[in-house]
Amino acid sequence: MSYFLIITGGFLLTLAMLGGAFVYFLSHGLKSRDASKIDPK
C-alpha cells in the first residue's frame, strides 16, 4: 500500500510541476504589453 501511495504522490507532484510550468510560460507568452508593442492600436 505504501508503494502505491509513493507512486501516486510522485505522479501527482510531476503533474503539478508540469501544469505549473505550462501556466507560467503561457501567462508570460500572452502579456498584453508585448502584444501592444507588436500591434499598436
N, CA, C and O atoms as CSV, one atom per row, in Angstrom:
chain,resi,resn,atom,element,x,y,z
A,1,MET,N,N,0.834,-1.198,0.000
A,1,MET,CA,C,0.000,0.000,0.000
A,1,MET,C,C,0.875,1.256,0.000
A,1,MET,O,O,0.554,2.235,-0.674
A,2,SER,N,N,1.975,1.232,0.751
A,2,SER,CA,C,2.825,2.421,0.795
A,2,SER,C,C,3.492,2.655,-0.560
A,2,SER,O,O,3.737,3.798,-0.948
A,3,TYR,N,N,3.785,1.563,-1.279
A,3,TYR,CA,C,4.370,1.701,-2.618
A,3,TYR,C,C,3.404,2.436,-3.552
A,3,TYR,O,O,3.811,3.298,-4.330
A,4,PHE,N,N,2.127,2.085,-3.463
A,4,PHE,CA,C,1.094,2.731,-4.273
A,4,PHE,C,C,1.004,4.219,-3.937
A,4,PHE,O,O,0.869,5.050,-4.835
A,5,LEU,N,N,1.076,4.557,-2.662
A,5,LEU,CA,C,0.989,5.961,-2.262
A,5,LEU,C,C,2.202,6.751,-2.737
A,5,LEU,O,O,2.069,7.906,-3.142
A,6,ILE,N,N,3.370,6.146,-2.691
A,6,ILE,CA,C,4.582,6.834,-3.153
A,6,ILE,C,C,4.505,7.083,-4.657
A,6,ILE,O,O,4.832,8.175,-5.122
A,7,ILE,N,N,4.079,6.088,-5.409
A,7,ILE,CA,C,3.957,6.242,-6.868
A,7,ILE,C,C,2.904,7.295,-7.199
A,7,ILE,O,O,3.129,8.148,-8.058
A,8,THR,N,N,1.765,7.242,-6.528
A,8,THR,CA,C,0.698,8.206,-6.782
A,8,THR,C,C,1.138,9.624,-6.412
A,8,THR,O,O,0.878,10.568,-7.159
A,9,GLY,N,N,1.790,9.774,-5.283
A,9,GLY,CA,C,2.274,11.095,-4.871
A,9,GLY,C,C,3.305,11.654,-5.837
A,9,GLY,O,O,3.269,12.840,-6.164
A,10,GLY,N,N,4.221,10.816,-6.294
A,10,GLY,CA,C,5.209,11.269,-7.266
A,10,GLY,C,C,4.571,11.661,-8.587
A,10,GLY,O,O,4.968,12.645,-9.211
A,11,PHE,N,N,3.578,10.885,-9.009
A,11,PHE,CA,C,2.874,11.207,-10.254
A,11,PHE,C,C,2.137,12.538,-10.140
A,11,PHE,O,O,2.188,13.365,-11.050
A,12,LEU,N,N,1.451,12.738,-9.015
A,12,LEU,CA,C,0.721,13.995,-8.827
A,12,LEU,C,C,1.669,15.180,-8.727
A,12,LEU,O,O,1.374,16.259,-9.241
A,13,LEU,N,N,2.800,14.985,-8.070
A,13,LEU,CA,C,3.794,16.053,-7.966
A,13,LEU,C,C,4.346,16.412,-9.343
A,13,LEU,O,O,4.493,17.591,-9.665
A,14,THR,N,N,4.649,15.411,-10.147
A,14,THR,CA,C,5.140,15.661,-11.500
A,14,THR,C,C,4.087,16.361,-12.344
A,14,THR,O,O,4.397,17.287,-13.093
A,15,LEU,N,N,2.850,15.919,-12.220
A,15,LEU,CA,C,1.757,16.530,-12.968
A,15,LEU,C,C,1.574,17.989,-12.560
A,15,LEU,O,O,1.348,18.847,-13.414
A,16,ALA,N,N,1.670,18.279,-11.255
A,16,ALA,CA,C,1.524,19.648,-10.777
A,16,ALA,C,C,2.669,20.530,-11.274
A,16,ALA,O,O,2.452,21.688,-11.630
A,17,MET,N,N,3.876,19.990,-11.298
A,17,MET,CA,C,5.015,20.776,-11.791
A,17,MET,C,C,4.877,21.072,-13.279
A,17,MET,O,O,5.156,22.188,-13.718
A,18,LEU,N,N,4.452,20.091,-14.053
A,18,LEU,CA,C,4.263,20.314,-15.485
A,18,LEU,C,C,3.130,21.313,-15.743
A,18,LEU,O,O,3.249,22.177,-16.612
A,19,GLY,N,N,2.052,21.196,-15.002
A,19,GLY,CA,C,0.937,22.131,-15.150
A,19,GLY,C,C,1.327,23.544,-14.746
A,19,GLY,O,O,0.942,24.512,-15.401
A,20,GLY,N,N,2.090,23.660,-13.669
A,20,GLY,CA,C,2.547,24.978,-13.236
A,20,GLY,C,C,3.482,25.616,-14.242
A,20,GLY,O,O,3.393,26.817,-14.495
A,21,ALA,N,N,4.383,24.824,-14.823
A,21,ALA,CA,C,5.294,25.351,-15.843
A,21,ALA,C,C,4.507,25.777,-17.082
A,21,ALA,O,O,4.815,26.802,-17.691
A,22,PHE,N,N,3.498,24.999,-17.456
A,22,PHE,CA,C,2.673,25.339,-18.612
A,22,PHE,C,C,1.938,26.657,-18.393
A,22,PHE,O,O,1.930,27.516,-19.275
A,23,VAL,N,N,1.326,26.821,-17.231
A,23,VAL,CA,C,0.602,28.060,-16.930
A,23,VAL,C,C,1.567,29.239,-16.858
A,23,VAL,O,O,1.244,30.332,-17.322
A,24,TYR,N,N,2.748,29.025,-16.281
A,24,TYR,CA,C,3.747,30.091,-16.158
A,24,TYR,C,C,4.176,30.590,-17.534
A,24,TYR,O,O,4.163,31.794,-17.790
A,25,PHE,N,N,4.558,29.669,-18.419
A,25,PHE,CA,C,5.019,30.088,-19.739
A,25,PHE,C,C,3.879,30.625,-20.588
A,25,PHE,O,O,4.092,31.517,-21.409
A,26,LEU,N,N,2.682,30.103,-20.408
A,26,LEU,CA,C,1.537,30.602,-21.155
A,26,LEU,C,C,1.207,32.030,-20.728
A,26,LEU,O,O,0.907,32.873,-21.573
A,27,SER,N,N,1.259,32.308,-19.432
A,27,SER,CA,C,0.945,33.658,-18.974
A,27,SER,C,C,2.020,34.651,-19.392
A,27,SER,O,O,1.708,35.805,-19.685
A,28,HIS,N,N,3.272,34.227,-19.427
A,28,HIS,CA,C,4.325,35.130,-19.876
A,28,HIS,C,C,4.296,35.305,-21.389
A,28,HIS,O,O,4.730,36.340,-21.895
A,29,GLY,N,N,3.798,34.326,-22.110
A,29,GLY,CA,C,3.695,34.445,-23.555
A,29,GLY,C,C,2.543,35.309,-24.001
A,29,GLY,O,O,2.535,35.781,-25.137
A,30,LEU,N,N,1.574,35.529,-23.143
A,30,LEU,CA,C,0.373,36.291,-23.517
A,30,LEU,C,C,0.299,37.640,-22.806
A,30,LEU,O,O,-0.792,38.134,-22.520
A,31,LYS,N,N,1.452,38.232,-22.521
A,31,LYS,CA,C,1.423,39.545,-21.875
A,31,LYS,C,C,0.859,40.579,-22.838
A,31,LYS,O,O,1.266,40.633,-23.999
A,32,SER,N,N,-0.062,41.387,-22.374
A,32,SER,CA,C,-0.684,42.376,-23.251
A,32,SER,C,C,0.294,43.505,-23.587
A,32,SER,O,O,0.148,44.156,-24.621
A,33,ARG,N,N,1.268,43.738,-22.742
A,33,ARG,CA,C,2.248,44.799,-23.001
A,33,ARG,C,C,3.085,44.455,-24.232
A,33,ARG,O,O,3.364,45.328,-25.054
A,34,ASP,N,N,3.482,43.205,-24.362
A,34,ASP,CA,C,4.254,42.780,-25.524
A,34,ASP,C,C,3.397,42.809,-26.787
A,34,ASP,O,O,3.884,43.155,-27.863
A,35,ALA,N,N,2.142,42.452,-26.656
A,35,ALA,CA,C,1.256,42.446,-27.815
A,35,ALA,C,C,1.040,43.875,-28.330
A,35,ALA,O,O,0.935,44.077,-29.540
A,36,SER,N,N,0.972,44.856,-27.444
A,36,SER,CA,C,0.781,46.228,-27.899
A,36,SER,C,C,2.036,46.782,-28.567
A,36,SER,O,O,1.944,47.698,-29.384
A,37,LYS,N,N,3.201,46.242,-28.232
A,37,LYS,CA,C,4.428,46.638,-28.928
A,37,LYS,C,C,4.409,46.154,-30.373
A,37,LYS,O,O,4.803,46.872,-31.291
A,38,ILE,N,N,3.941,44.914,-30.554
A,38,ILE,CA,C,3.947,44.319,-31.893
A,38,ILE,C,C,2.824,44.907,-32.743
A,38,ILE,O,O,3.033,45.204,-33.919
A,39,ASP,N,N,1.653,45.077,-32.172
A,39,ASP,CA,C,0.490,45.519,-32.901
A,39,ASP,C,C,-0.122,46.742,-32.199
A,39,ASP,O,O,-1.121,46.600,-31.493
A,40,PRO,N,N,0.446,47.917,-32.375
A,40,PRO,CA,C,-0.114,49.096,-31.680
A,40,PRO,C,C,-1.463,49.493,-32.254
A,40,PRO,O,O,-1.711,49.355,-33.451
A,41,LYS,N,N,-2.330,49.989,-31.379
A,41,LYS,CA,C,-3.667,50.398,-31.838
A,41,LYS,C,C,-3.743,51.899,-32.014
A,41,LYS,O,O,-4.789,52.424,-32.394
